[in-house]
Amino acid sequence: MAASAPRDATIAVVGDGFSSLIVHSTAIYLGFRPEDISIYGTNDNPVATYQQYAYNLGQTVLRSESESHFLPADWPTFAELDAWSHRNPGLLIRSARRKYNPGVAEVLAEAGVVQRRLNWEASRVPCRIGWLQRETGGTPHFVLYDEQANYVGRAKHVLLALGHGPLAFPPVLQKAREDPAVGDRIVQAYESKQYAPGGRYIVIGAGIASVNEWANALDTGAKVLALRRRAAPEEQDLNVPRCLFEALGIDVFQGQSFDARIEYLGTVLRGTTPTRRSWLARRGCAPSGASMRAKA
C-alpha cells in the first residue's frame, strides 16, 4: 500500500524509476526505516517505463555489466548469481573481462524481487512533484509541493531521479509528425513500431538504440539507410567512460568546478554503442534482399 501525503522523511526521491529502487534498497540496507524514505511518483512499478521502452526497442540484453544490479551491497552480482545457479565458473571469467551483460528478463526479475521484499511501495507517495524549496531556518530541510501546489512533505535530503524526459524530435521532424500523410511513419526508437519485409527505412543516429534498430529492420528483410555524423558508430562498453562509474572517478568529477563539469559532460555524453557479435553478424550478413547503407 502506498504512503500518503503530507509525509516527513530523512530522504526524498523525486522520481519513481530505477534510481528510486536503488536508493530505497541501499538506504534500507544502511539501517534507514521505510518511513524514513519518501519516493514521489505515480508509477507503482519502478521498472515500468524501462520495461516498455525495452519492449518497443526489441532489446533483450543490456550494455550494463554484472555489477549493475539492484541489490544494496556490491555482491552478489548478476554473474555471481548466474554462475552459482548454473554451476558455471566461466561466467565469472567473462565478468572479470567485462564481457558479461545481463539480460533484460534477469534485470526485471531481480528488480521485482527487491521491490517486493523491501516494500518499496510503502515509501511511495503517489503524486508528481511540481517544485521544492530549501528552508534554512532551524534545521535545514526541503519542502516539497505537488503540481497543484499542494504541500506534500519535507525531507532533509532530496535526490532528483527524473529519468528519461519526453520523447522529443527536431523541429522539422516534429512538424512532419503533425502531417497526417506521413506522421505515423516517423517514430522514436523507444516508441512501438513494426518493420515491413522489403520496406525502406531511415535510422538517424549512431547510438545503441540506432544500431539496435538497424538490426531489427534487417531481421525482417528491410533496407536501412543509416544517417549519422561519424563514418562508423563509436564503440564504448558503457554509455559514459568507465571512470565515471567508479569511486575515484566520481570523486575527481565532483571536485571540479561547475563549469568544468558541464564542459566535460559535453564531451562524453554522445551516442556510442557496445560491441555485440550478434549485431555484427546481422549487419554484415543481412537476410536475402536486405541491405544497410551508411551516410556520414
C-alpha positions in Angstrom: 0.0 0.0 0.0 1.3 3.4 -1.0 2.1 6.1 1.6 0.0 9.2 1.9 0.9 12.9 1.9 1.9 15.0 3.7 4.9 13.0 4.8 8.1 13.9 6.6 11.2 11.9 5.8 15.0 11.9 6.0 15.5 11.1 2.3 13.1 12.0 -0.5 13.4 10.8 -4.1 11.7 12.8 -6.8 11.0 10.1 -9.4 9.7 6.5 -9.3 12.1 4.7 -11.6 15.3 2.6 -11.4 17.1 5.1 -9.2 14.3 5.3 -6.7 14.6 1.5 -6.2 18.4 1.6 -5.9 18.3 4.4 -3.4 15.5 2.7 -1.4 17.3 -0.6 -1.2 20.6 0.9 -0.3 19.0 3.1 2.4 17.2 0.1 4.0 20.5 -1.9 3.9 22.2 1.0 5.7 19.6 1.0 8.5 17.0 3.5 7.4 13.4 2.5 8.0 10.8 2.6 5.2 9.2 5.6 6.9 12.5 7.5 6.7 12.2 7.4 2.9 9.7 9.1 0.6 9.5 8.3 -3.1 7.3 10.7 -5.1 5.8 9.3 -8.3 2.6 7.9 -9.9 4.0 4.6 -11.1 3.5 1.6 -8.8 6.2 -0.3 -10.7 9.7 1.3 -10.7 10.8 -0.5 -13.9 7.5 0.0 -15.8 8.9 2.8 -18.1 12.1 0.9 -18.8 10.2 -2.3 -19.5 8.0 -0.6 -22.1 11.0 1.1 -23.7 13.0 -2.2 -23.9 10.0 -3.9 -25.4 9.5 -1.2 -28.0 13.2 -1.3 -28.9 13.3 -5.1 -29.1 16.1 -5.1 -26.5 17.0 -8.4 -24.8 20.5 -7.7 -23.5 21.8 -4.6 -21.7 25.0 -2.8 -22.2 25.3 -2.7 -18.4 27.6 -5.2 -16.7 27.4 -7.7 -13.9 27.7 -5.0 -11.1 24.6 -3.1 -12.4 22.2 -4.8 -10.1 19.5 -3.7 -7.6 20.9 -5.4 -4.5 22.1 -2.9 -2.0 25.5 -4.5 -1.4 28.2 -4.8 -4.0 27.6 -8.5 -4.3 26.2 -10.9 -5.3 26.4 -9.6 -8.9 24.4 -10.9 -11.8 27.4 -13.0 -12.9 27.9 -14.5 -9.5 24.2 -15.5 -9.2 24.3 -16.9 -12.7 27.5 -18.8 -12.1 26.1 -20.3 -8.8 22.8 -21.3 -10.3 24.3 -22.9 -13.4 27.5 -24.2 -11.7 29.5 -22.4 -14.4 32.6 -20.5 -13.2 33.2 -19.4 -16.8 30.6 -16.7 -16.2 32.9 -15.2 -13.5 35.8 -15.1 -16.0 33.5 -13.3 -18.5 32.6 -10.8 -15.9 36.2 -10.2 -14.9 37.0 -9.5 -18.6 34.0 -7.1 -18.8 32.2 -9.4 -21.3 29.2 -10.3 -19.2 25.9 -8.4 -19.8 22.7 -9.4 -18.0 19.5 -10.0 -20.0 16.5 -7.7 -19.7 14.5 -10.6 -18.2 17.0 -11.1 -15.4 17.2 -7.4 -14.6 13.4 -7.1 -14.4 13.1 -10.2 -12.3 15.6 -9.0 -9.8 14.0 -5.6 -9.6 10.6 -7.1 -8.9 12.0 -9.2 -6.0 13.8 -6.3 -4.4 10.8 -4.1 -4.8 8.5 -6.6 -3.0 10.9 -7.9 -0.4 11.9 -4.4 0.8 8.4 -2.9 0.4 9.3 -0.1 -2.0 5.6 0.7 -2.4 5.2 1.6 1.3 7.6 4.5 0.8 6.0 5.8 -2.4 3.8 8.9 -2.3 1.6 8.7 -5.4 2.0 12.2 -6.7 4.2 14.2 -9.0 6.4 17.0 -7.6 5.8 20.4 -9.0 8.5 22.2 -7.1 10.6 22.2 -4.0 12.2 24.9 -1.9 15.1 25.0 0.6 14.3 26.1 4.1 17.3 27.3 6.2 15.6 28.4 9.4 16.1 25.9 12.3 17.1 22.5 10.9 17.8 23.0 7.2 15.4 20.9 5.1 13.5 20.8 1.8 9.7 21.4 1.4 8.0 19.6 -1.5 4.8 20.6 -3.3 2.9 18.7 -6.0 1.9 20.0 -9.4 -1.3 21.6 -7.9 0.9 23.5 -5.4 -0.3 21.3 -2.5 2.2 20.7 0.3 3.2 17.0 0.3 6.1 16.7 2.6 9.5 17.6 3.9 12.9 16.0 3.8 16.4 16.6 5.0 17.9 15.3 1.7 16.4 15.3 -1.8 17.5 13.2 -4.8 16.2 14.2 -8.2 15.8 11.0 -10.2 13.8 12.3 -13.2 14.9 9.7 -15.7 14.0 9.9 -19.4 12.3 13.1 -20.5 9.5 13.2 -23.1 10.4 11.6 -26.4 11.4 14.7 -28.4 12.0 15.4 -32.1 13.9 18.1 -34.0 11.6 20.8 -35.1 11.4 19.7 -38.7 10.5 16.1 -37.8 8.1 17.3 -35.2 6.3 19.3 -37.8 6.3 16.3 -40.1 4.7 14.2 -37.4 1.7 16.5 -37.4 1.1 15.9 -41.1 -1.5 13.1 -41.4 0.1 11.9 -44.7 3.5 11.0 -43.1 3.1 11.4 -39.3 2.7 7.7 -38.5 6.0 7.0 -40.4 8.2 9.0 -38.1 8.8 7.3 -34.7 11.3 7.3 -31.9 13.3 4.2 -31.2 11.5 3.8 -27.9 8.1 4.1 -29.4 6.1 1.0 -30.5 6.7 0.1 -34.2 6.8 -2.7 -36.7 9.0 -3.1 -39.7 7.7 -4.5 -43.0 9.7 -7.0 -45.1 11.0 -5.2 -48.1 10.4 -1.8 -46.5 12.8 1.1 -46.8 13.7 2.9 -43.6 16.0 5.8 -42.5 17.6 5.5 -39.0 19.0 8.7 -37.6 21.7 8.4 -35.0 24.7 6.3 -34.1 24.0 5.2 -30.5 23.0 1.9 -29.1 19.3 2.4 -29.9 20.1 3.2 -33.5 22.2 0.1 -34.0 19.6 -2.0 -32.4 17.0 -0.6 -34.8 19.3 -1.4 -37.8 19.5 -5.0 -36.7 15.7 -5.2 -36.1 14.9 -3.8 -39.5 17.4 -6.1 -41.2 16.0 -9.1 -39.4 12.7 -8.5 -41.2 14.3 -8.2 -44.6 14.0 -4.5 -44.8 16.5 -2.0 -46.3 18.0 0.7 -44.0 19.7 4.0 -44.7 21.7 5.0 -41.6 22.2 8.7 -41.2 25.0 9.6 -38.8 27.6 12.3 -38.3 30.5 9.8 -38.0 31.6 7.2 -40.5 31.0 4.4 -38.1 29.4 4.1 -34.7 31.8 4.9 -31.8 32.3 1.7 -29.7 32.2 2.0 -26.0 31.2 -0.6 -23.4 29.2 1.7 -21.2 27.3 4.9 -22.0 30.0 7.1 -20.5 33.7 6.4 -19.7 34.2 3.7 -17.1 35.9 6.0 -14.7 32.5 7.8 -14.0 31.1 4.5 -12.6 34.0 4.1 -10.1 34.5 5.9 -6.8 37.8 7.5 -7.7 36.5 8.9 -11.0 33.3 10.2 -9.3 35.3 11.9 -6.6 37.5 13.6 -9.2 34.5 14.7 -11.2 32.8 16.2 -8.1 35.9 18.1 -7.2 35.8 20.1 -10.5 34.1 23.4 -10.8 30.5 23.6 -12.1 31.7 25.0 -15.5 34.4 22.3 -15.8 31.9 19.5 -15.1 29.5 20.9 -17.7 32.3 21.1 -20.3 33.4 17.5 -19.5 29.9 16.2 -19.8 29.5 17.9 -23.1 32.4 15.8 -24.4 31.4 12.4 -23.1 27.6 12.5 -23.5 27.3 11.3 -27.1 26.0 8.4 -29.0 28.0 5.2 -28.5 27.4 1.5 -28.8 29.0 -1.6 -27.3 30.3 -4.4 -29.4 27.8 -7.1 -30.0 28.8 -10.2 -32.1 25.2 -10.8 -32.9 24.8 -7.3 -34.3 27.9 -7.5 -36.3 26.7 -10.8 -37.8 23.3 -9.3 -38.6 24.7 -6.1 -40.1 27.4 -7.9 -42.1 25.2 -10.9 -43.2 21.8 -9.4 -43.8 18.9 -11.6 -45.0 18.5 -12.1 -48.7 17.2 -8.8 -50.2 18.1 -6.7 -47.2 20.8 -4.2 -47.1 22.2 -1.3 -45.0 23.9 1.8 -46.4 25.5 4.5 -44.3 25.9 8.2 -44.9 28.4 10.1 -42.8 
